[in-house]
Amino acid sequence: MLKCHPAPMKRKAIILGAAGRDFHNFNTFFRGNEQYEVVCFTAAQIPGIAERTYPASLAGAQYPAGIPIHPEEDLEKIIEENKIDAAAFSYSDVSYAHLMHTASRAMAAGASFLLLGPNDTMIKSSKKVLAVCATRTGAGKSPLSKLLTKTFGKKLAVIRHPMPYGDLEKQAVQKFEKLEDLDKHECTIEEREEYEGHIKNGAALFAGVDYQKILTGAEKEADFILWDGGNNDFPFYRPDLMITVADALRAGHGMEYYPGEVNFRMADIILISKHSQNPEGAKEIEENAKQANPKAKVFKADLELAIDADIGGKKVIVVEDGPTVTHGGMDYGAGYLVAEREGAEIIDPKPHAKGSILQTYAKYPHMKNILPAMGYGEKQMKELEETINSSEAEMVVTGTPIDLSLSISTEKPIAHVKYAYKESEVAPLLEEVRSRLGI
């Protein structure tokens, strides 16, 4: 007599994320996976992204009501109340201490801890893929990716790492060809910082939530795909050539932060940025590359900083790129460096901070005389505006990649710092890309 064995029980899982890698890991590994039931996502790093729902239209037939998103602070409670079997860590730019503390929290509550790798999450493109990634947020990845679209033009279709902080269903597949599209898609400051330069360079840019559908659209636009990574995440697509930018000011971080070390070890090309600001750090990165990734070709290049107004002797409030000086851990950015160089009097913005900006200072106490350009929603952009306007500053110096005056209204004139790689230093890297990919 044949014995009938009961079907194995589905493992209950939660996905720890920050509105980006988490959704991609779900789409590529968990969606339609009969071995797992995803109970919820959790949200960290980015304000205002919890207590939403990953919509049923994206989640698939297994989840007719969608999938809820809860704050990561509730991790233990969620695991214990739902008898969770596995917690899949799915966001980037965290120290190994943070990663393992989170793992310990999940495991102490009873769950296994998962890290999904490239073979389970990378999508293969029919076109050649050039990926630009980094060891840390703020390393200088964005200036390089924008230089690539400026250099190679419409041969590249850009796909940007996700930043879906609004209506996920509307943001499933987004295409940007002109600056008006930024308004059409109600982009935040963070999105505008990453998208605007590529659009000005004439490239078709794609982003969103469902990166298989996004790739299908991008492959129709150009001969090559440029993956423009976010934070220090590894690519969503399998690259034919991968560049990792390593910051000489945070030399050891390439071996101490997740998943920056993954990028460092996977890279075909390593670009050491800001090398003249810390020559010893640049040497340390070169030594680390010899040990961890001897096949990689190593280049060095500095960023040139310029400002479009006279700020000498003026009282200024310095606004820096948000992710770089928050979870990126930098004490300052390009704005502060130029304000100091030009002899401006840099005031402390903290006494003037409003609402969530005040909370950001409490969460990231390392920030000193800088104001992070937090712009993850209309309310936060308004609080940024109020913080600037209530200060005694005569001018605003922005180290953000965009013209901040297009997103907020200030009573003070804005001086914008622009930064780009020195052409003479980065030219050999561009030639290497051209040779390796046949662009």
Secondary structure as UniProt FT lines:
FT   STRAND          11..17
FT   HELIX           21..25
FT   HELIX           26..30
FT   TURN            31..32
FT   TURN            34..35
FT   STRAND          36..43
FT   TURN            47..48
FT   STRAND          53..54
FT   HELIX           56..59
FT   TURN            61..62
FT   TURN            64..65
FT   STRAND          67..71
FT   HELIX           72..74
FT   HELIX           75..82
FT   STRAND          86..89
FT   STRAND          94..95
FT   HELIX           96..108
FT   TURN            109..110
FT   STRAND          112..114
FT   HELIX           118..121
FT   STRAND          128..134
FT   TURN            137..138
FT   HELIX           141..152
FT   HELIX           153..155
FT   STRAND          156..160
FT   TURN            168..171
FT   STRAND          173..176
FT   HELIX           180..184
FT   TURN            185..186
FT   HELIX           189..200
FT   TURN            201..202
FT   STRAND          205..208
FT   HELIX           211..219
FT   TURN            220..221
FT   STRAND          224..228
FT   TURN            231..232
FT   STRAND          241..247
FT   HELIX           248..255
FT   STRAND          257..258
FT   HELIX           260..266
FT   STRAND          269..273
FT   HELIX           275..277
FT   HELIX           279..292
FT   TURN            294..295
FT   STRAND          297..301
FT   STRAND          303..307
FT   TURN            312..313
FT   STRAND          315..321
FT   HELIX           322..325
FT   TURN            326..328
FT   HELIX           334..341
FT   TURN            342..343
FT   STRAND          345..346
FT   HELIX           350..352
FT   HELIX           355..363
FT   TURN            365..366
FT   STRAND          371..373
FT   HELIX           378..389
FT   STRAND          395..398
FT   HELIX           404..406
FT   STRAND          414..421
FT   HELIX           423..437
//
